Amino acid sequence: MNADFTKEELAFQHEVRNFLESEFPADIRDKVDRNIRLSKEDIVRWQKILNRQGWMAPNWPEEYGGTGWTPTQKYIFNQEMGRIGAPEPVAFGVKMVAPVILAYGSEAQKQRFLPDILESNVWWCQGYSEPNAGSDLASLKTTAVRDGDHYVVNGTKTWNTLGQYADWIFCLVRTDNTAKKQEGISFLLIDMASPGIKVNPIVLMDGSPEVNEVVFDNVRVPIENLIGEENKGWTYAKVLLTHERTNIARVPYTKRRVNELKSAAASRADGSGGSLADDPSFASKVAELEIDLLALEYAELRTLAAVTVGKAPGPESSILKIVGTEVAQKADELFLEVADYDALPFVPEQFEAGFTGAALGDGYLASTALDYFNHRKVSIYGGSNEIQKNIICKAVLGL
């Protein structure tokens, strides 16, 4: 694979870099640099800036607001976003439900839902996992029973990320209890303001309600909110999941973290008069991490090239998901090694906007334990890594 940029691609890189330097809001950038949690308003404001530039949805068709970029341009854009720490658009709308609507939705559904996703007027969340249906998602129990021109939905979804902000939720629901479990599932779009929906926060170890439980009690959903055909939702869900797993790799984000790791190691004494970065054992671990990350990056580029010519990600999305999450967790473990005792103090408030007290720990190393524990989940969500290995065995190895 040729990784050299052409003159035109270098000019595009310069354009993206200049845009980010001038338009990425300084207050949001400061929060990112200090590991302060971004608010919904921060995220939406930044996404609207991207949309005004026409860069909100690089993977969408141009007629619906996509950029028409080449794979290399998308790669450059992602790299520059990661370099400066600009947050990617929230995936649930633009990268997850939108591809399903584009592929399987009616023209009326495209006209109704896609503009608001593009303009960040509507916040979407995901309704897949249930209390007893996670990795075995096809065992889901939430039902949607036809009643005239509506479905009546009952059940519970869990591990719903940022659902407290959501205006709409895309859900897998069971519409046929007599068919094989994968064949009785439908894909519904549900207004979160509908009567009968209750959102229960699930507070994480860091004190934040990042995920939620969503309960549906006789929620009436118009039949026009069904995507595609009834009982074909499992097919649509698999397309969405391949996009989600590809996004989880997050190579630019991990590259930024590795650079921070190397900088932190260079400033930490190793007990013998040098820095931790000079320690051969530690340097070897960092080199191994960078090699793994480079291999992941090239695999992601091949997938990006396939998506650009209209192909949905295949089993390679499972490979990206496994390796991407494992590389990210290796980086967390090395951060813990660098932080040492500075990883122990934890004041949750210091990661919230408006905190005026004394932050504990050594700068951003104070969030090391927070990141470590939070990122344990990445090898589970989007389909656990064990399940991804099963998919690879079946789809690639034929086992």
N, C-alpha and C positions, 0 to 999 in steps of 0.2 A: 504494500500500500504506500502510495506517494504522500508523504506528510508535509511536503514543501508547499508554501502558499504562492499563488500567482501574484502578479502586480495588482490585479483587480481585487483579489482576496485580501491582500495587505491594505489596500485602500479601504475596504469594507471594515477590516479590523480597526483601522484608525477612526472611522466614522462611529463605530460602536463605542470605542473607548472614549472618544470625545463626548458622545451623548451621555454616557454613564457618569463621567466626571462632572458634567454641567447640570444634569437633570436628576440624578439620584439624590433625593433630599438629604441635606446635611444632618438633620436631626435623626432620620432613620438610620443613616450610615453610622452615626455615633452610637446608637443603640446596638446595632449589629456588632460593632467593634468592642463594645463593653458587655456583650452577651445579655442585654436587656430584652425581655420579651416584647415582641411587637404587638401592638393592639390591632383589632380589626380595622380601625380607621387608618392606621399606618399602612397595612397591607393593601387595602382598597385604594388608598391614595396613590401608592406606587403603581398598582396595576392600571389605574386610569392614565397615569403618565405614559406607561408602556403602550397602552391602546391608542392614545393620541398620536404616538409616533408610528403606529401601525405594526408594533412588534409584540402584541399580546399573545398571538396564537400562531407561531411559526409552522406548526404541523397541519393547520387547517387548509382546505382548498382556498385558492385566492378569491373565488366568487363569494365566499362566506367570511372573508376578512383575514385570510392567511397571507403570509409574506411572499410566497413563491421562491423562497431561498433554496439554494443548493444545499446538499449535505454538509459541505465545507463551511458555508456561511452559518448554518445552524450550529455547527461545532464551534466556530469562532465566537458566536453570540453567547453560547453557554459558558465558554471558557472565560470570557470577559465579565460576564455576570458573576461567576464564581470568584474571579480574581478580586473584585471590588467588594464582594459580600452582598450584592444586591439579591434580595429574596426572589426565588422563582415564583411565578403565579401559583396560587393555591390549586392543587392538581384536580380536586374533585369536579370542578366545573370544566375548565378549559382542556384538561388532559385526560379526563376519565369519562364523564357522561357525554361530553360533546362528541367524541369520536363515535360513540354508540348511536347518538341521534343522527349524526352525519351518515352513518352506514345503514341504519335500519329505520330511522324515523321517517314520518311522512313529510312532505314539503310544508304542510301547515305547522307541524311540530318544529321544523327547522326555523321557520320564520318567527315562531312564537318564542322559542327558548334561546337560540344561538346569539341574537343581538345582545340580550341582557347578560349572557355569560361573557361575551367579548368586552362589554362595557363595565363589567363588575357591578352591575346593578342588583344582581341576585347572587347570593352565597349558597353554594350547594354542599351537601354532605352525603355520605354513603350509608346505605342500609343493607349490609350483606350479612355480617356475622351475627349469630344469636347465642344466647347462653349455652345451648347444647349443639351448636353448629358453627364451628370455626374452620379448622382445616378441612373437615368433612362438610363443606358448605352445602352440598346437595341434600343434606339431612334437615334443612331449614323447615320450621313449622309455621311461620307466619302465613296466615291464609288471606286470600282475597276471593270473596264469594260474589258472583254476579247478582245484582239486584236492579233490574231495569237498565237504566243508562249509567249506573255506577257499579263500582266494586266496593264491598264492605271489607275493610282490612282489620284484622285482629292479630296481635302477637307482639313480640319484643325483639328489638335489635340492640346489639351491644358493641362496645369499643368504637363508638361513633365519634370520630375525631372532629373537634371544633363544631359539633352539632349545636352548641349553644348560640352560635352566630347564624345558623342556617335559615334560609328562606324556603328552600326546597330540598327534598331528599330523593335520591333514586334508590329503589328498593327491589330486591328479589322477593317474590311472594309465591306461595303455592296456590295454584288455581285448579289443580287436579290431583286428588289424593288417591286415585285409582291407577294412575300410570306409574312407570318406573320413576324413581325420585328425581332423576335429571330431566325427565320429559314433562313433568307437571308444574314447571316453574315459569313465571312470567316476570316481565321487567316493567315496573310502574314508576311514574314520576308523581310525587306527592307534595302538595303544598304544606309546609310545616305549620301554617296557621290554621289548618283544618281542625274543627272540633274533634276531640278525642285523642289528640296527640299530647303526650307528656314527656318532657326531657329531664332525666335524672342525672346530675353530674356524678362522675366517678373521679374522686380526688386522688392524684398520684402521689408518690413518695415526696415529690418536691413541693407539694401543697397546691398544685395547679389542677383545675378541672379540665384537662386537655381532652379527655374522652368522656363519653356519655352513654347512658342507656336510654333508648327511645321506645316508649310504649304506645301501641296503637289499640284503641278501644272503640270498636265500631266506627272506624274512620271511613267516610264516604269519599271515594275518588272517582271522578268522571272517567268513563271508558276511553275518552279521547286522550287520556294520559298514559294509555298502554303503548309501549314501544313495540313495533312490529306485530308479530302474531302471538296470540295467547298460547301459553305452554312452550314457547320457543325461547324463553328468557335465558336458559342455561347457555345457549349458543351465544347470545349477546354478551352475557356476563363473562364468558371466557375471553372475548375480544377486549373487554374493558380491563380484565385482570392482566392481560399481556402488556397493555399500555402502562398499567400501574407498576408492574414489576420492572419494566424497562426504566421508568422514572426513578425507582428506588435506588438504582446504582449511584446516582448523584456524584459523578466523577469530579466535576469542578469544585463542589463543596469539599470533598475529601482532599483534593489538591491544596486548597486554601488551608485546611487544617494541618496538613503535613508541613506546609511552610511555617505555620505558627509553631508547630512542634519543634522543628529544627531551630527556630529562633529562640524558643524557650530553653531548649537543651544547651544552646551556646551560652546562655546567661546563667546556667546553674553549675555551681562548683561540684566536682566529683569526689572531693575529699583528699585529692592528691595534688592540689595546686592547679589543675586544669579544669576544663568544663566537661559536663556530661557528654556534650557532642564529640569530644575527643576520645571518649572511652570506646575501645574497639568493639566490645560486646554490644553496647548500645548502638553504635554507628552501624553495625551489621544488621541489627533489627530494623533500623530506619531504611537502610538500603533494600532490604527484602520487601518492606512495605511499599517502597517506591516502585520496585520491579513489578509487584502484583498490581499496583495501581496503573502502571503503564500498559500492562497486558489487558486490563479491564477497559482502559480507554480505547484501545484499538478494537476490541470486541464491540464496544458501544458504537464506534464509528461505522462498523459493518452493518449493525442493526439500523442505524440512522439512515444509511444509504438505501437499505431495503424499504424502509417506511416511506422515504421520499418518492419512490416510484410506485407507491400505492399499495404495497404489501403490508399486512398487519404483522406485528412482531410474532414470531413463532416460538419454538422451544428455546431459542437463544435468549428470550426474555427471562426464562428461569435461570439460565446460567448467569446472566447479568445480576439478577436478584441475589443469588447465592454469593457470588464473589464480591459484589458491591457491598453487601451488608457485612460480610466477614472482614473485608478490608477496613471498613469504617470502624468496626469493633476492635481491630488490631491497633488502629490509631488511638482509640480511647485508652487501651491498655498501656500504650507507650506514654500517653499524657499522664496517666497515673504514676508511672515510673519517674517522670520528670517532676511532677508536682510534689511527690513525697508527702511530707506532713502538711503541706498547704492544701492537700485535698481533703483534710479532715474537717476543718471548720465549715459550717454551712449556715448561712443566714438567708432564708428564702426571699426575704424582702429586698435583698440587694440586687436581685435580678428583675425587679419591677420598676417601671418608670416612676420617678418622683421620690425614690429612696434618698434620704439625706444623711443617714447614719454612716458609720465607718464600715467599709467593705472589708471583710476578712479574707485572708489568703493573699497570694502574690498575683495581683492583677487578674487576667482572665483565667489563670490557673485555679482560681477559687471555684470556678464552675466545673472543674474536672470531674469530681464525683457525680455532680448533677448530670453531666453529659453521659458519663459512663453508665449510670443506672437507667437513664432515659433511653439510651440507644440499645439496651439489651433487647428491646422489643422489635428492632428492625429485622432480625432474623426470623420473626414470627409473623408480623403482619404482611398482608399481601399474599398470604399462603406461606406456611412455614417452610424453611429450607429443606426439611426432610421431605415434604410433599413435592417440592421442586425437583428433588433428586429422583423421585418416582416418575415425574413427568418426563425428565430427560431420559431415563432408562427406557420408557415406553416409546417416546417420539423420536429419539435420536439413535438409541442403541437397539431398539426393537425387542426389548426384553419384557 
